[in-house]
Amino acid sequence: MRPFWKKRPPAERPVRPATTEAEVREHAEAVVHAGFLDLADAVEQVTEYFDGDGPPTARVEQIVRAAWAARAVAVGAGSGTDDHARLASAFTALAGDGIVGRMDFTCCQTCGHAEIDDERGPARDERGYTFFHQQDTERIADGRLYLAYGAFDREVTEEEVAGTVVDRLRAEGLTVTWDGETTSRIEVEIGDWRKPLPA
């Protein structure tokens, strides 16, 4: 599976104008903000995302390192329980409900649904799942997170799985929106995300 930022063949790449440092900085801050990539992977992601359409590679790396340093300070300055910790706690509780929960899982929603079965335990007694993928991860900085979900067991409906996920999220104090339709993902409001940066 190719991570979503990896280079595509030339014929697949859209034509776009040269990238400014401000655009690189904005993207770097979004990539670093979520806290799932280490510094080396963050540099690689941002560099390959722009694919030579902007500042030199050395300058892109400087921008990413600056974003990383600033984020480390922001995370360290926070106090109390943040939304990442609340989400992690909800996912732990969901495991007890027989629902697999994964963060930053696969490159996209299609791959997530296709590969989540591999996350089941040896007994394979889980009844459902929920996850957000790598492209969702980048949007955490925008204050919104969307969770996909589904059922493993034909005797369990997607509505039941989603309802359990929503209840667990709200029990942790997260603000959640879901319209009850299985064509809609679960929306989680993110106001204070302080996942520690990887070492």
C-alpha positions as CSV (number, residue, x, y, z in Angstrom):
1,M,0.0,0.0,0.0
2,R,1.4,3.4,-1.0
3,P,1.0,6.1,1.7
4,F,-1.2,8.9,0.3
5,W,1.7,11.3,0.1
6,K,4.0,9.1,-1.9
7,K,4.8,10.2,-5.5
8,R,2.4,9.2,-8.2
9,P,3.5,8.5,-11.8
10,P,3.9,11.7,-13.8
11,A,0.7,11.0,-15.8
12,E,-1.3,11.0,-12.6
13,R,0.1,14.2,-11.1
14,P,-2.0,17.4,-11.5
15,V,-0.5,20.5,-12.9
16,R,-0.3,23.3,-10.4
17,P,1.6,26.6,-9.9
18,A,4.8,26.8,-8.0
19,T,4.4,26.5,-4.2
20,T,5.2,29.3,-1.8
21,E,6.9,29.0,1.5
22,A,3.7,30.0,3.2
23,E,1.9,27.0,1.6
24,V,4.7,24.7,2.7
25,R,4.6,26.0,6.2
26,E,0.8,25.6,6.4
27,H,1.0,22.0,5.2
28,A,3.9,21.2,7.5
29,E,2.0,22.6,10.5
30,A,-1.0,20.4,9.6
31,V,1.2,17.3,9.2
32,V,3.1,17.8,12.5
33,H,0.0,18.9,14.5
34,A,-1.6,15.5,14.7
35,G,1.5,13.8,16.2
36,F,1.5,10.5,14.4
37,L,4.6,11.0,12.2
38,D,8.1,11.2,13.6
39,L,10.3,14.1,12.3
40,A,12.0,12.1,9.5
41,D,8.7,10.9,8.2
42,A,7.2,14.4,8.5
43,V,10.0,15.8,6.4
44,E,9.6,13.1,3.8
45,Q,5.8,13.6,3.6
46,V,6.0,17.4,3.1
47,T,8.9,17.1,0.7
48,E,7.2,14.5,-1.5
49,Y,3.8,16.2,-1.2
50,F,5.1,19.3,-3.0
51,D,7.3,17.2,-5.3
52,G,9.8,19.9,-6.1
53,D,7.2,22.6,-7.0
54,G,8.3,25.0,-4.3
55,P,11.3,25.9,-2.2
56,P,14.5,23.7,-2.3
57,T,14.4,20.5,-0.3
58,A,16.8,21.9,2.3
59,R,14.5,24.8,2.9
60,V,11.4,22.6,3.1
61,E,13.2,20.6,5.8
62,Q,14.0,23.8,7.7
63,I,10.3,24.7,7.6
64,V,9.2,21.3,8.8
65,R,11.8,21.4,11.7
66,A,10.5,24.8,12.7
67,A,6.9,23.6,12.7
68,W,8.0,20.6,14.8
69,A,9.8,22.7,17.4
70,A,6.8,25.0,17.7
71,R,4.4,22.1,18.1
72,A,6.6,20.5,20.8
73,V,6.4,23.7,22.8
74,A,2.7,24.0,22.3
75,V,2.1,20.4,23.4
76,G,4.4,20.8,26.5
77,A,2.6,24.0,27.5
78,G,-0.8,22.3,27.7
79,S,-2.4,20.8,30.8
80,G,-5.3,18.6,31.7
81,T,-7.0,15.9,29.5
82,D,-6.9,16.7,25.8
83,D,-9.0,15.4,23.0
84,H,-6.5,12.8,21.9
85,A,-6.5,11.3,25.3
86,R,-10.3,11.4,25.3
87,L,-10.4,9.6,22.0
88,A,-7.8,7.0,23.0
89,S,-9.9,6.3,26.2
90,A,-13.0,5.9,24.1
91,F,-11.3,3.5,21.7
92,T,-10.1,1.5,24.7
93,A,-13.7,1.3,26.0
94,L,-14.9,0.3,22.6
95,A,-12.5,-2.6,22.5
96,G,-14.3,-3.9,25.5
97,D,-17.6,-3.6,23.5
98,G,-16.1,-5.7,20.8
99,I,-15.4,-2.8,18.5
100,V,-12.0,-2.3,16.9
101,G,-10.8,1.3,17.0
102,R,-7.8,2.6,15.0
103,M,-6.3,6.0,14.6
104,D,-4.4,7.2,11.5
105,F,-5.3,3.9,9.9
106,T,-4.3,3.4,6.2
107,C,-4.1,6.0,3.5
108,C,-7.8,6.4,2.8
109,Q,-11.3,5.3,3.7
110,T,-11.5,2.6,1.0
111,C,-8.3,1.0,2.2
112,G,-9.4,1.3,5.8
113,H,-12.6,-0.7,5.2
114,A,-10.6,-3.2,3.1
115,E,-7.9,-3.8,5.7
116,I,-9.5,-3.4,9.1
117,D,-10.4,-7.1,9.2
118,D,-6.7,-7.8,9.7
119,E,-6.8,-5.9,13.0
120,R,-9.2,-8.4,14.6
121,G,-7.9,-10.6,17.4
122,P,-7.2,-14.4,17.2
123,A,-10.7,-15.2,18.4
124,R,-12.2,-12.9,15.7
125,D,-15.1,-12.2,18.0
126,E,-15.3,-8.5,17.4
127,R,-18.6,-7.2,16.1
128,G,-17.6,-4.0,14.5
129,Y,-15.0,-1.3,13.9
130,T,-14.2,2.4,13.6
131,F,-11.2,4.3,12.4
132,F,-9.9,7.5,10.8
133,H,-7.4,7.5,8.0
134,Q,-4.2,9.4,7.2
135,Q,-6.0,12.1,5.2
136,D,-8.4,12.6,8.1
137,T,-5.3,13.0,10.3
138,E,-4.1,16.0,8.5
139,R,-7.5,17.7,9.0
140,I,-7.3,17.5,12.8
141,A,-5.7,20.9,12.9
142,D,-8.9,22.3,11.3
143,G,-10.8,21.2,14.4
144,R,-12.8,18.3,12.9
145,L,-12.3,14.6,12.8
146,Y,-14.4,12.1,10.9
147,L,-14.7,8.4,11.9
148,A,-15.7,5.6,9.6
149,Y,-17.3,2.5,11.0
150,G,-18.8,-0.8,10.0
151,A,-19.9,-4.2,11.2
152,F,-18.0,-7.5,11.1
153,D,-21.0,-9.6,12.2
154,R,-24.0,-9.9,10.0
155,E,-26.2,-10.0,13.1
156,V,-25.0,-6.6,14.1
157,T,-26.1,-3.5,12.1
158,E,-23.9,-0.6,11.2
159,E,-26.3,1.7,13.0
160,E,-25.7,-0.3,16.2
161,V,-21.9,0.0,15.8
162,A,-22.1,3.7,15.1
163,G,-24.5,4.3,18.1
164,T,-22.1,2.5,20.4
165,V,-19.1,4.6,19.1
166,V,-21.1,7.8,19.5
167,D,-22.1,6.9,23.1
168,R,-18.5,6.1,24.0
169,L,-17.1,9.3,22.5
170,R,-19.7,11.4,24.3
171,A,-19.0,9.6,27.6
172,E,-15.4,10.9,27.3
173,G,-16.7,14.5,27.0
174,L,-16.2,14.8,23.2
175,T,-18.7,16.8,21.1
176,V,-20.0,14.4,18.5
177,T,-22.4,14.8,15.5
178,W,-24.0,11.9,13.6
179,D,-27.3,12.1,11.7
180,G,-28.1,8.4,12.1
181,E,-27.5,7.6,8.5
182,T,-25.0,4.9,7.6
183,T,-23.9,6.9,4.6
184,S,-22.6,9.5,7.0
185,R,-19.4,9.4,9.0
186,I,-19.3,10.4,12.7
187,E,-18.0,13.9,13.2
188,V,-15.9,14.7,16.3
189,E,-15.1,18.3,17.2
190,I,-11.5,18.7,18.1
191,G,-10.6,21.8,20.2
192,D,-7.6,20.7,22.2
193,W,-5.4,18.0,20.5
194,R,-2.0,17.5,22.3
195,K,-0.8,14.1,21.2
196,P,2.9,13.9,22.2
197,L,5.2,14.0,19.2
198,P,7.0,10.7,18.5
199,A,10.6,10.5,19.8
